[in-house]
């Protein structure tokens, strides 16, 4: 049942052309804008030691991956509103299977967005990183997106249709800013930098940068993101079982 539902979810996500275009278009425009202004200068980021355009590409790819993962929240809210979740709870699909299918479908879309943005950066700006560095950057970003897929499921489970969008925007933009995906954290107040180290978007960005640099202690960001994933996963399964017990 879980495998069948996973296939259904993945196919449905890939058929949602409007969502795919939006997920890719916003970070693409930002990449082309910032890359067009500063990319030709060949400047190097003093913090990471990477070419500035490579840092920007990692940020925008992380932003696109996060957007793809979180965007599924609206689908889940709609499903709850029309009664689809109630139908699922009387099937053999359990809470873990439900969670995995939703998260896997979100990760599939996120992977497409991450790879597409990296390809555009290489083709348009001729960003000078090795194939291995881009591969590790994409892998780091993709793994870092996992907690956001869990957050999207949790938003979908709790949010009502009339305030799902405001809640999504607050979480999404807050994570983007605190993660340093829009502007470097160095230009923000020090207290925001301290808060940023708690949220998963900060570590999403860090994993991508470490991958691009092919160096750094990846254990810390992995442990932080794993902690977020386990805590969010437990909440999702608990909520699904709690709703099922009401039926």
Number of C-alpha atoms within 10 A of each C-alpha: 11 17 13 10 17 20 13 13 18 19 12 12 18 16 11 10 11 9 16 18 11 15 23 24 15 14 24 22 12 15 24 18 12 14 20 14 10 14 22 13 12 12 13 14 14 9 8 14 12 18 19 21 27 26 22 25 31 30 27 27 32 33 33 31 35 31 27 30 30 28 25 25 27 20 14 21 26 16 16 19 13 9 11 13 19 16 10 14 18 11 9 10 16 17 20 16 17 22 22 18 20 23 27 19 23 31 23 17 24 31 21 18 28 27 20 15 25 23 15 16 24 16 10 13 16 14 21 15 15 12 10 13 19 25 18 20 28 26 19 26 32 25 17 29 32 24 26 30 30 30 24 27 29 23 22 25 20 15 18 16 13 9 9 17 16 10 13 20 12 11 15 18 15 14 21 22 18 24 28 23 25 17 14 16 18 11 9 13 9 11 8 13 18 12 12 20 15 15 17 25 29 24 26 32 28 27 30 29 29 19 23 26 21 15 10 12 9 14 9 13 20 18 12 17 23 17 14 19 21 13 12 19 22 14 17 24 18 14 16 19 15 12 14 16 9 7 8
